């Protein structure tokens, strides 16, 4: 799928996390011949006119690297300020997902081209999910068929994403902010390989997968 000529796509790579749970800034760990964030940026460049990378404050080194904020949403807002006004579609991707595929980018961008305010990749949930209250008592059991585990990159009509961030809201992803202003967000098929590095085991898996990619074993 090729993006229509009248669409100008930019991508924001969120790489400003401190890695407190992981024990270090996981986005700067090495995978083969480059860092986790470098894998994410390289794929984004294939689908974007430009890429803004949001990094920890004080670590801005390259053009279009900007300092992140105290929260993920604040970091995205800082990235948005660096995206030119003529952008028509903006993708937001977490640096901790180094293996987002070309197909996933095409799916989310294509869904926005088709008229949706936003699009997110998602995979079916296989475990039973329980909703609990503050005392850990189960209050609901959602039907698995209605649930998706959501990934990034997420793509949005640029004007809608900017409007969603106008009120400095907070969310675990940008789709939540777009949903809050009444935007339509479509879930497209995600990819099991588009795994987020959260634990050391995830990093070990990612290093093995990167080796296979670099040496033609997949």
Phi, psi and omega in degrees: 000131176255143180284134179305148185297335182278357179262134178243109186260129170239155178234136172256122175261119182270109184226035187257001183293150180273342179073035182299316181290325182283327182107353176194173179284092188301332182292346180252006173292156182272142171231104182065240186264009181205178182273164178306311182298327181295323176298316181296317181293319183301314180292320180301324182294335179290343187240004189227149171292323179206159181232128173257128179249121180265116187242167176302144182306134180093353181252013178291121183235326187248161173304141181067020164262130181232155181284137179280174180253196182281338180231167178298315182297320178295323178296318178297318179299322177292323175295320180301323180296336181269351179277127182302151183296339183276359176297135179255333176228134178236126173263144174237126185225139177278129180300336182284002172248087187281349188244032173297130187271164174302322181297318180295316176302315181298322180295313184288320178294317180299323180293326177287319175304324182283356173119356177282150177290329180202165177211140180229143174279140179216153177238148181301146177271126182262336178276154170286132182254134176247132171267130184237163175267189184295343178260012180066023174272132181295130177245345179195153174234097181296149176290128183300329182297340181263002186252146173222140171273118191267142180243185166235160012286145171251138182244145183217150165299127190303316182297324180290317179297318178296319179295322180297330181267359185299331186259016176057037179287167180237142177200160179284342170211171183284334178300323180299322179289322177293319177299322184295336178260013176089013180287152178268120180243121180265137173266124177250163181300131175268204186212128180300330180289340180281057188273139179274134177278110181241325183237172176296327177296322177298319180294320177299316178298316182297321179295321177294319180292319178299319177300316180297319179295317184290330184250018172066034183257012175231000000 
